Amino acid sequence: MKFKKMWLNINGANRMFACNPEKDSLADVLRRMGLTGTKVGCNVGVCGSCSVILNGKLTRACTKKMRNLDDYSKVITIEGIGQPNNLHPIQAAWIVAGAVQCGFCTPGFIVSTYALLLENNNPTREEVRDWFHKNKNVCRCTGYVQIVDAVMMAAAVMRGEKTIEDFSLGHQEDGEYYGKPITRPTALAKVCGLADYGDDQELKMPAETLKVAMVQPRVAHHAKIIRIDTSEAEKMPGVERIITAKDIKEAGGTNIMAEGHFFERTTLTVPTRHVLCEDKIFRYGDVVALVCADTKDHAREAAAKVKVEIEQLPEYLNYLDAVMPDAQRIHPSTPNIFAQQPVLKGVGLEEPSKVAELIDNSAYSVEGSFYSTREPHLSIEGDSVQAYFDEDGMLAIQCKSQGVYSSIGRIGSSVGIARDKIRIIMNPTGASFGWSTHAGDLCLAAAAAYITKKPIALSMSYEEHQHFSGKRRPCYSNGRAACDKDGKLVAVEYDYGMDQGAYTFGGDDIISKPSRFAFFPYKVPNVAGLTRIAITNHNFGTAYRSYGSPQAYTLSESLMDMLAEKAGIDP
């Protein structure tokens, strides 16, 4: 590894530093220098959270290698645009327009807007959107309307038509808050790039903090683990400890994440997810070991040397394959179809087949088969967790989580720590949309800190995070609907088959959603419905916006449109 002394002019000041120009990106260098307003999301140049201005040109810093920069190149970051006590009009507009939500993408958008308004201080709304599209600035929270509003407000100030003092919310003038918009309490830090998200927190951890890398074999969706060989990895530079399921059990943990209450409609009797896989791989992103080392590079290099010998098993990558009569059980403790919920109404309560007769004899009827896809959450920030023992002897876990209290129980039993000795601290959160309801990442971090007795930091690459985290559940569905000659609904039938993925967490809850939402809000007198859910070898299902609704409405709204068209009426 060869290092080079370099100079950059950053926000007007010449700064000297050493870097590996072949490996380090401009974002790496800026963040090491404490300029953490330059966020790194995707790390492949498609989200724009790392946007800076390099020699007058908007640049995505995460893909700009230092070997391609000349000494004294001029860089403008979010820190050089405005500070809390001296906001730039763009930053002020972002706060007032409500363009700040999770805030992870905000510094990149503000830098991008700064570059736009230097070129054109009177853009149209369409030109603003085109600029962000061209320069790959992505927001997953706002829907962009407020962002474009903020650009237009700031542009008016930069043209001299307005002042920052004109940016006022109603309550600022009369002191009344009820029914009026207020600024987000965290907005000031976010527009200045001063909100410290997970990766920023890692940079501020003590020097003795161990970096943790996951061993994700990524060779099969379903396999028997024959052997995990860590011998070569243990000899790699900087490696302090390699943790497997055996180590968690020896430390007093079960290595199984608790799932809480099981509904009567489920066959589940025991949880299905391991902290670290021991005997089987159930999905492509499963983790079999953790490498704890002195640097992130050393941890990742050693993780790549862990050898996992497997025996391939049949892979069931969708609901239809997993429920075939000859399909093997993915989890020995439960059938692949592990929960079902019928819905019967009207004549369906007497005999479900009577609903079919009503549909057959109605003036108009339609039927169809539908599919709603698996969907990733794609929050711009990935997954980063820190864990350490604090001054009270508590295992403190810094993270983002939508299940703080439920996670404490899962961590405690699986890793072997008393619940009252665990403290979860929320980092500023770069969105989640549901994937952080599960405690898998927190259990990994807790196991590493508990076993090594040292502070640790686990930061997944965006690719690792996508393979590790849950997704919206896909759903196959069949259905029929019927109405009389006047367009009044007579009866519906439906059958939903939901793909839970490899782990059952939340599966016996989600099936209640299509059962409740199908054909809502229409008045349907007769119903014969069934929702089933099955384990497959794909990523596990988890919470997502409109939890359960897209799967339900894909069928019911499609059938309603089809029925209205057949009956010749406006849906």
C-alpha positions in Angstrom: 0.0 0.0 0.0 1.6 3.3 -1.1 0.6 6.6 0.4 1.0 10.0 -1.0 1.0 13.5 0.5 -1.5 15.7 -1.3 -3.0 19.1 -1.1 -6.6 20.2 -1.7 -8.1 23.7 -1.4 -11.2 22.8 0.6 -13.8 25.5 1.2 -11.2 28.2 0.5 -8.3 26.8 2.6 -5.4 24.7 1.5 -5.3 21.4 3.4 -2.5 18.8 3.4 -3.1 15.1 4.0 -1.8 11.7 3.2 -3.9 9.1 1.3 -3.7 6.0 -0.8 -4.6 7.6 -4.2 -5.4 4.2 -5.8 -7.9 3.2 -3.2 -9.2 6.3 -1.5 -12.0 8.3 -2.9 -12.5 12.0 -2.4 -15.3 11.2 0.0 -13.0 9.0 2.0 -10.5 11.8 2.4 -13.1 14.5 3.2 -14.7 12.3 5.9 -11.4 11.4 7.5 -10.7 15.1 7.7 -13.9 15.5 9.7 -16.1 16.9 6.9 -18.8 14.3 7.5 -21.5 16.5 5.8 -20.4 14.6 2.7 -22.5 11.5 3.3 -21.9 8.1 1.6 -25.0 6.1 0.8 -24.8 3.8 -2.2 -21.0 4.2 -2.7 -21.4 3.7 -6.4 -22.3 7.2 -7.5 -26.1 6.9 -8.0 -27.7 8.5 -4.9 -26.0 11.9 -4.8 -25.6 12.1 -1.0 -21.8 12.6 -1.4 -22.2 15.6 -3.9 -19.4 18.2 -3.7 -18.2 20.9 -6.1 -14.8 20.0 -7.6 -13.1 22.7 -9.6 -16.4 24.3 -10.3 -18.2 21.1 -11.3 -20.8 19.1 -9.4 -19.1 15.8 -8.5 -20.1 12.6 -6.7 -17.2 12.2 -4.3 -17.7 8.5 -3.5 -16.5 7.5 -7.0 -13.9 10.1 -7.6 -10.6 8.4 -6.9 -7.8 10.6 -5.5 -5.4 9.4 -8.3 -7.6 11.5 -10.6 -7.2 14.7 -8.7 -4.4 17.3 -9.0 -2.9 19.0 -6.0 -4.7 22.2 -5.0 -7.9 21.1 -6.7 -10.7 23.3 -5.3 -13.5 21.5 -3.4 -16.6 23.0 -1.9 -18.5 20.9 0.6 -21.7 21.5 2.5 -19.6 22.9 5.4 -18.3 25.6 3.0 -21.8 26.8 2.0 -23.2 27.8 5.3 -23.1 27.3 9.1 -25.8 27.3 11.7 -25.0 30.9 12.6 -24.7 32.0 9.0 -27.1 30.0 6.8 -27.0 30.2 3.1 -30.4 31.1 1.5 -30.6 27.5 0.1 -30.2 26.1 3.6 -32.8 28.4 5.1 -35.2 27.6 2.3 -34.8 23.9 2.9 -35.8 24.3 6.5 -38.9 26.5 5.8 -40.2 24.6 2.8 -40.1 21.3 4.7 -37.6 19.8 2.4 -35.8 18.2 5.3 -37.1 14.8 6.5 -34.6 12.1 7.4 -31.9 14.5 6.2 -29.4 12.0 4.9 -29.7 13.2 1.3 -30.0 16.9 2.3 -26.4 18.0 2.2 -26.0 16.5 -1.3 -29.1 18.2 -2.5 -28.1 21.5 -1.1 -24.6 21.3 -2.7 -26.3 20.3 -6.0 -28.7 23.2 -5.8 -25.8 25.6 -5.1 -24.1 24.4 -8.3 -27.3 24.8 -10.2 -28.0 28.3 -9.1 -24.4 29.3 -9.9 -25.2 28.4 -13.5 -28.8 29.5 -13.6 -30.4 31.5 -10.9 -33.8 31.6 -12.5 -34.7 27.9 -13.3 -38.1 26.6 -14.0 -39.5 23.8 -11.8 -38.9 21.4 -14.6 -35.3 22.5 -15.1 -34.7 21.9 -11.3 -36.1 18.4 -11.6 -34.0 17.7 -14.7 -30.9 18.9 -12.9 -31.4 16.6 -10.0 -32.2 13.7 -12.4 -29.1 14.4 -14.5 -26.9 14.6 -11.4 -28.4 11.6 -9.7 -29.6 13.3 -6.5 -32.1 10.9 -4.9 -34.5 11.4 -2.0 -36.6 8.6 -0.6 -38.7 10.7 1.9 -40.2 13.8 0.4 -41.5 13.0 -3.0 -39.4 16.0 -4.3 -42.2 18.6 -4.2 -40.8 20.4 -1.1 -37.3 20.1 -2.5 -38.2 21.9 -5.7 -40.2 24.5 -3.6 -37.0 25.2 -1.6 -34.9 25.6 -4.7 -37.4 28.1 -6.1 -37.5 30.1 -2.8 -33.7 30.2 -2.6 -33.4 31.3 -6.3 -35.6 34.2 -5.6 -33.3 35.4 -2.8 -30.2 34.9 -5.0 -31.8 37.0 -7.7 -32.4 39.8 -5.2 -36.2 39.5 -5.3 -36.5 38.3 -1.7 -34.5 38.1 1.5 -34.0 35.3 3.9 -36.1 37.3 6.3 -39.1 36.7 4.0 -38.9 33.0 4.8 -41.4 33.0 7.6 -43.8 30.5 9.0 -47.1 31.8 10.5 -46.2 31.0 14.1 -43.1 33.1 13.9 -45.2 36.2 13.5 -47.9 35.7 16.1 -46.6 33.0 18.4 -49.6 30.8 17.6 -48.7 27.2 16.6 -52.0 25.4 16.3 -52.8 24.5 12.7 -49.6 26.1 11.3 -46.5 24.5 9.9 -43.4 24.5 12.2 -39.8 23.8 11.4 -38.4 20.3 12.0 -36.4 20.4 15.3 -33.4 18.6 13.7 -33.5 20.6 10.4 -30.7 23.0 11.3 -28.1 20.4 11.9 -29.2 18.4 8.8 -29.0 21.4 6.3 -25.5 22.1 7.6 -24.3 18.5 7.3 -23.8 18.3 11.1 -26.2 15.5 11.8 -24.1 12.5 12.7 -25.6 9.3 11.2 -24.3 5.8 11.8 -21.1 5.9 9.7 -20.4 9.4 11.2 -20.7 8.0 14.7 -18.3 5.2 13.8 -15.6 7.8 12.8 -16.0 9.3 16.3 -15.6 6.0 18.2 -12.5 5.5 20.4 -9.3 4.3 18.8 -9.6 0.8 20.4 -12.9 0.1 18.7 -12.9 -3.1 16.7 -14.3 -3.1 13.2 -16.6 -6.0 12.4 -17.1 -7.6 9.0 -19.8 -10.2 8.3 -19.0 -13.5 6.6 -21.9 -13.8 4.0 -21.0 -16.8 1.9 -23.4 -15.8 -0.9 -23.0 -19.1 -2.7 -26.5 -20.6 -2.3 -30.0 -19.7 -1.2 -30.4 -23.1 0.7 -27.6 -25.3 1.8 -26.3 -27.5 4.6 -23.2 -26.1 6.3 -20.6 -28.9 6.4 -17.7 -26.9 7.8 -16.7 -23.3 8.6 -12.9 -23.0 8.4 -11.5 -19.8 10.0 -7.9 -21.0 10.3 -6.5 -18.8 7.5 -8.5 -15.8 8.4 -7.4 -15.9 12.1 -3.8 -15.4 10.9 -4.6 -12.3 8.8 -3.2 -8.9 10.0 -5.1 -7.1 12.7 -7.6 -9.9 13.4 -8.6 -10.1 17.1 -11.5 -12.5 17.1 -13.6 -14.5 14.7 -17.1 -15.3 16.1 -19.3 -18.2 15.1 -22.6 -19.6 16.5 -20.5 -21.9 18.8 -19.0 -18.8 20.5 -22.4 -17.2 21.1 -23.7 -20.4 22.7 -20.6 -20.7 24.9 -21.2 -17.2 26.0 -24.6 -18.1 27.2 -26.8 -17.2 24.3 -29.4 -19.3 22.4 -28.2 -17.9 19.0 -32.0 -17.8 18.2 -33.9 -14.5 17.9 -37.2 -14.7 19.9 -40.4 -13.9 17.9 -42.8 -13.2 20.8 -46.5 -14.1 20.6 -47.7 -16.7 18.0 -51.3 -16.4 16.8 -53.6 -19.4 16.9 -53.7 -19.4 13.1 -50.0 -20.4 12.8 -48.2 -23.7 13.1 -45.2 -22.0 14.6 -44.0 -23.2 17.9 -40.4 -22.0 17.9 -38.5 -19.1 16.3 -36.7 -19.7 13.1 -34.0 -17.2 12.8 -30.4 -17.6 14.0 -28.0 -14.8 14.9 -25.3 -16.7 13.0 -26.2 -19.7 10.9 -24.8 -22.9 12.3 -26.2 -25.9 10.4 -27.9 -24.5 7.4 -28.0 -21.4 5.1 -31.6 -20.4 4.5 -31.2 -17.5 2.2 -28.5 -15.8 0.0 -27.6 -13.1 2.6 -27.2 -15.3 5.7 -24.3 -14.6 8.0 -22.2 -17.5 9.3 -19.4 -15.6 11.2 -18.2 -12.2 12.3 -14.6 -11.0 12.0 -13.4 -8.5 14.5 -10.2 -6.6 13.6 -8.4 -3.4 14.2 -9.4 -1.8 10.9 -12.3 -2.2 8.5 -10.0 -3.2 5.7 -8.4 -5.9 7.8 -11.8 -7.2 8.9 -13.1 -7.4 5.4 -9.9 -9.0 4.0 -10.0 -11.7 6.7 -13.7 -12.3 6.2 -12.9 -13.1 2.6 -10.6 -15.8 3.8 -13.2 -17.7 5.9 -14.0 -20.9 4.0 -17.5 -22.2 4.2 -18.0 -25.8 2.8 -21.7 -26.5 2.0 -24.0 -29.1 0.6 -26.5 -27.7 -1.8 -30.2 -28.2 -0.9 -33.3 -27.6 -3.0 -34.0 -23.9 -3.4 -37.6 -22.6 -3.3 -37.4 -19.1 -4.6 -41.1 -18.3 -4.7 -44.4 -19.2 -3.0 -45.6 -21.5 -5.7 -42.5 -23.7 -5.6 -42.4 -23.8 -1.8 -46.0 -25.1 -1.5 -45.7 -27.9 -4.0 -46.6 -31.3 -2.5 -43.0 -32.6 -3.0 -41.3 -29.5 -1.6 -39.0 -30.2 1.4 -39.5 -28.3 4.6 -37.2 -25.4 4.8 -37.3 -25.3 8.6 -37.8 -28.7 10.1 -39.9 -27.4 12.9 -42.8 -26.1 10.7 -44.5 -26.8 7.3 -43.6 -24.3 4.6 -47.2 -23.0 4.7 -47.1 -21.9 8.4 -50.2 -19.7 8.8 -53.5 -19.1 7.1 -56.5 -16.9 7.7 -60.0 -17.5 6.1 -62.6 -14.7 5.7 -66.2 -15.8 5.4 -69.3 -13.5 5.2 -72.9 -13.9 4.2 -73.6 -17.3 2.5 -69.9 -18.0 2.8 -70.5 -18.5 6.6 -72.9 -21.3 5.7 -70.9 -22.9 3.0 -68.0 -21.3 1.1 -69.1 -23.1 -2.2 -72.3 -21.0 -2.1 -70.3 -17.9 -2.8 -69.0 -19.6 -6.0 -72.6 -20.3 -7.0 -73.6 -16.7 -6.6 -70.7 -15.5 -8.7 -71.5 -18.1 -11.4 -75.1 -17.0 -11.6 -74.5 -13.2 -11.5 -75.2 -10.8 -14.3 -71.5 -9.9 -14.5 -68.5 -11.6 -13.2 -64.7 -11.4 -13.7 -61.7 -13.4 -12.5 -58.0 -13.0 -12.6 -54.6 -14.0 -11.2 -52.2 -11.4 -10.0 -48.7 -10.9 -8.6 -47.2 -8.1 -6.4 -43.5 -8.1 -6.3 -40.8 -8.2 -3.7 -39.6 -4.7 -3.0 -36.5 -3.3 -1.3 -36.8 -0.3 1.0 -33.7 1.4 -0.5 -33.2 4.0 2.2 -30.3 6.1 1.2 -28.4 5.4 4.4 -27.5 1.7 4.8 -26.9 -0.1 8.1 -24.3 1.0 10.7 -24.3 -0.1 14.4 -21.9 0.6 17.3 -21.9 -1.3 20.6 -19.9 -0.9 23.8 -20.2 -1.2 27.5 -21.0 2.2 29.1 -20.2 3.7 32.4 -23.1 1.9 34.1 -22.0 -1.5 32.8 -24.8 -1.5 30.3 -24.3 -2.9 26.8 -25.1 0.3 24.8 -26.0 -0.2 21.2 -26.2 2.8 18.9 -28.3 2.2 15.8 -31.4 3.0 13.9 -34.4 0.9 14.9 -38.1 0.9 14.6 -38.4 -1.8 17.3 -36.4 -0.5 20.2 -38.1 -2.3 23.0 -38.8 -5.5 21.2 -35.2 -5.6 20.1 -34.0 -5.6 23.6 -35.7 -8.9 24.3 -34.4 -10.5 21.1 -30.8 -9.4 21.8 -30.9 -10.5 25.4 -32.0 -14.1 24.9 -30.1 -14.7 21.7 -26.8 -13.3 22.8 -27.1 -14.2 26.5 -27.3 -10.8 28.2 -29.9 -9.8 30.8 -32.6 -7.4 29.3 -32.0 -4.9 32.0 -28.3 -4.7 31.0 -29.0 -3.5 27.4 -29.5 0.1 26.4 -30.4 1.0 22.8 -29.5 4.5 21.7 -31.0 5.9 18.5 -28.5 7.5 16.1 -29.9 10.1 13.7 -31.7 8.0 11.2 -31.2 8.1 7.4 -34.7 6.6 6.9 -35.8 3.0 7.1 -39.4 2.6 5.9 -39.7 -0.6 7.8 -36.5 -2.7 7.4 -35.1 -1.7 10.8 -38.0 -3.3 12.7 -36.0 -6.5 12.9 -33.1 -6.9 15.3 -30.7 -9.0 13.2 -28.1 -6.3 12.9 -28.3 -5.3 16.6 -27.9 -9.0 17.6 -24.7 -9.2 15.5 -23.2 -6.1 17.0 -24.2 -7.1 20.5 -22.6 -10.5 20.1 -19.4 -9.0 18.9 -19.2 -6.5 21.8 -20.3 -9.0 24.4 -17.8 -11.7 23.4 -14.8 -9.4 22.7 -15.6 -7.1 25.7 -14.5 -4.2 23.5 -16.3 -1.4 21.7 -17.2 -2.5 18.1 -18.5 -0.9 15.0 -20.4 -2.8 12.3 -21.0 -0.9 9.1 -22.4 -2.9 6.2 -21.6 -2.0 2.6 -24.8 -1.1 0.7 -24.6 -4.4 -1.1 -24.3 -6.3 2.1 -27.2 -4.4 3.6 -29.4 -5.2 0.7 -28.7 -8.9 1.0 -29.1 -8.8 4.8 -32.2 -6.7 5.3 -35.8 -7.8 4.9 -38.1 -6.7 2.0 -41.7 -6.2 1.2 -43.3 -9.7 0.8 -44.3 -10.8 -2.7 -47.8 -12.1 -3.2 -49.6 -14.4 -5.7 -53.4 -14.1 -5.8 -56.4 -15.5 -7.5 -59.9 -14.0 -7.3 -63.3 -13.5 -8.7 -65.9 -10.7 -8.2 -69.5 -10.4 -9.4 -72.3 -7.8 -9.5 -75.9 -7.6 -10.6 -77.3 -5.9 -13.7 -77.3 -2.6 -11.8 -73.7 -2.8 -10.8 -74.3 -3.7 -7.2 -71.7 -6.1 -5.8 -73.0 -9.6 -5.1 -70.0 -11.7 -4.0 -66.2 -12.1 -4.1 -63.8 -14.9 -3.8 -60.0 -14.6 -3.3 -57.0 -16.6 -2.4 -53.8 -14.9 -1.4 -50.4 -16.7 -1.3 -47.8 -14.6 0.5 -44.0 -15.2 0.2 -42.6 -14.8 3.7 -39.0 -15.5 2.7 -36.6 -17.5 4.9 -37.6 -16.4 8.4 -41.1 -16.3 9.9 -40.9 -13.1 12.0 -44.1 -11.1 11.5 -45.5 -13.6 9.0 -48.5 -14.7 11.2 -49.4 -11.0 11.5 -49.1 -9.9 7.9 -51.7 -12.3 6.7 -54.4 -10.4 8.6 -53.8 -7.4 6.3 -55.1 -8.8 3.0 -57.9 -10.4 4.9 -58.9 -7.0 6.3 -58.1 -4.8 3.3 -59.3 -6.9 0.3 -62.2 -5.0 -1.4 -62.1 -2.3 1.2 -64.1 0.1 1.3 -66.7 -1.6 -0.9 -69.8 -3.2 0.6 -69.6 -6.9 -0.3 -72.4 -9.0 1.1 -70.9 -12.4 0.4 -67.2 -13.4 0.8 -65.2 -16.5 0.7 -61.5 -15.6 1.1 -58.3 -17.2 2.2 -54.8 -15.8 2.9 -51.9 -18.2 3.3 -48.2 -17.5 3.9 -45.2 -19.7 3.2 -41.5 -19.9 3.9 -39.2 -19.6 0.9 -35.5 -19.3 0.4 -35.6 -15.6 -0.4 -35.0 -12.6 1.8 -37.4 -12.5 4.8 -40.5 -10.3 4.7 -40.7 -7.3 7.0 -42.6 -4.1 7.5 -42.9 -1.6 4.7 -45.0 1.5 4.0 -48.7 0.6 3.7 -47.9 -2.7 5.4 -50.0 -5.4 3.6 -52.1 -3.0 1.5 -50.3 -3.3 -1.9 -50.7 -7.1 -1.9 -54.4 -6.8 -1.1 -55.3 -4.1 -3.5 -53.3 -5.5 -6.4 -56.1 -8.1 -6.7 -59.2 -6.3 -5.4 -58.8 -3.0 -7.2 -57.8 -4.8 -10.5 -61.0 -6.9 -10.2 -63.1 -3.9 -9.5 -61.8 -2.1 -12.6 -62.4 -5.2 -14.7 -65.9 -5.7 -13.3 -66.9 -2.0 -13.9 -65.6 -2.3 -17.5 -67.6 -5.4 -18.1 -70.7 -3.9 -16.6 -70.2 -0.8 -18.6 -70.1 1.6 -15.7 -67.5 4.1 -14.3 -65.4 2.4 -11.6 
